[in-house]
Amino acid sequence: MDKLTLYLLESSVILTFLYLLYVVALRKETFFNFSRYFLITILLCSLLFPFISIDLNSSNLMTVRQPISQLNEIRISYHDVFRELSFDKSGSKVSSDVSPTIETSFAANDRGTILTYIILVLYISGVIFCLSKVIWSLWHIRKMIRKHPKMDINGVTLVKIPKPVAPFSFMKYFFVSDEMINSPNFNQLLTHEKVHVHQRHSLDLLFAQLCASFFWFNPVIWFLVNSLKTVHEYIADRKIIDEGYSVVEYQTVLLDQLIQNHSFGMVHNFNLFSIKKRLAMMSIPQSGLSGKVKTALTLVGFLCFSAFIIQCNAAFEEQRSQESLSSEDLSSVGSTDVPGEIGIDDRIVIVNFGYHSRSGIAKMLNIINEMNPRVVGVDVFFLAPKEDVESDQKLTEALASTQNLVMVGRLREGAIETSWSNFAKGSEVNFNNLMVMDDTRQVEIFRPNVEVEGQNVNAFAMEMARLYDPASITKYMDNGPTKIDYSGNVGGKDSASNYRFLAIDGSDLLEKNFDHVIEGKIVLLGFLGEYLGQPDVMEDMFITPLNDSPQPGKPDMFGVVVHANIISQILDGR
């Protein structure tokens, strides 16, 4: 949905700019054939330019590079906005009143999804309506052709209509009333319509009407369709005058054709607004040297604009590719204490729930359960029931059916605060073990366990390590605050080589579009941004010793990845 929206938006902007160029520079000139092809080219460019990306080697030109860079910054901004509102990931800001646990906002997510559906339905309805009009027009014209008698005159098929109608043409057919055939003005009208037939103007209009059906929301395209029809009439009028017909007599013929009658969008007929413009155009002299210079400059401007857009596309794709790579390669694998060859920890898989609703998280858990993980940890704190009872029920059932489930809790005043009780039933609820320096959000220490009401309770990461390998936690049972021995950050299935933990995006999990094996592993369900590799995320992010960012105060690791590092450390006995 977001890709379609962005394509329609960018195509509409290109169409609008080029049509304004036509209006300013060419509309009042008498180079009608050039105007015709220019308008058709506008439609083709607006359809194709968003897909064309060619590096024209303009990087050495500062005057070109700067506006390209500025335009791409704007494009990146609205691409990110539309991605946030995309069909599969619609949502609102994450609520994290106690970091690092996160509660997704179902109500906002639901509103965003509904709004997206409404926009999609409106767009598709408009497309269907416009296409229906085109199809109905073609059907009605075909019906008239089959119903009424026909005769061929110099390559034009005359369709004789018994009742009075405004003469019009479509493809090779000229529709005219029997009364008009016998009038003295018939030859002028026939000559006029021959131009439309022989130059295949109907194909222009058919193409324009199809384009307008998909860009119906943009008023500019309807102005362009009308301009194209008017230019067709100018071409035919010029042909009549060049053949020696009197301008005054021909103008009188046009005025005589103002019969009030419905018409079709794809035919050439006579109407008051069009005829007024045509009469005015017949009265002005043909464009001279200044008009030719203006047209030449317009063509140069069009070519420069085309090259600029194509180069922008190439620069945009390159920048996006670099950002994607740098976002996925979040940090170096090693630390000062761990050798770089430590490699990927394939015992742990992290699933990013992004901005999915509770029902979406329930679906993820059900898919995870089908793959028989050894332990499942949910790094989400669900504050309270939502208005959507069905969604809460689905999540309750999914949590209840999860084996070896560990849910994160919050340690407050010597007690562990859990998620809503319905969700916490039947699971281990262990406290969040991270010791965060509130002023800097640095995390270097964790607590393996704590005494609660006379009982020793394991931390969130500690309990998952225990369920995976009971012997692994012995070393840490009597430890107080313990330094975290970080071993690396997170990566997805397409990430660069420098990562420690495998991750699956929630949308990929729901579509079962992933390669990582979950069976027999520890699965951590947590927040890694709206989507894997999303740049400049601050929610549930912390600063670690692995931070090699040029901005030392910028967080470099998600909380769920910190938990993964601790689990890995415990299992390795480091």
Buried (B, 14 or more C-beta within 10 A) or exposed (E): BBEEBBEBBBBBBBBBBBBEBBBEBBEEBBBBEBBBEBBBBBBEBBBEBBEEBEEEEBEEEEEBBEEBEEBBEEBBEEBEEBBBBBBBBBBBEBEBEEBBBBBBBBEBBBBBBEEBEEEBEEBEEBBEEBBEBBEEBBEEBEEBBEEBEEEEEEEBBBBBBEEEBBBBBBBBBBBBBEEBBEBEBBEBBBBBBBBBBEBEBBEBBBBBBBBBBBBBEBEBBBBBBBBBBBBBBBBBBBBBEEEEBEEEEBBEBBEEBEBEEEBBBBBBBBBEEBBEBBBEBBEEEEBEEEBEEBBEEBBEEBEEBBBBBBBBBBBBEEBBEEBBEEBBBBBBBBBEEBEEEBEBBEBBBBBBBBBBBBBBBBBBBBBBBEBEBBBBBBBBBBEEBBEBEEBBBBBBEBBBEBEBBBBBBBBEEEEBEBBBEBBBEEBBBBBBBBBBEEEEBBBBBBBBBBEBEEEEBBBBBBBBBBBBBEEBBEEBEEEEEBEBBBBBBBBBBEBEEBBBBBBBBBBBBBEEEBEBEBEEBBBBBBBBBBBBBBEEBEBBBBBBBBBEEEEEEEBBBBBBBBBBBBBBBBBBEE
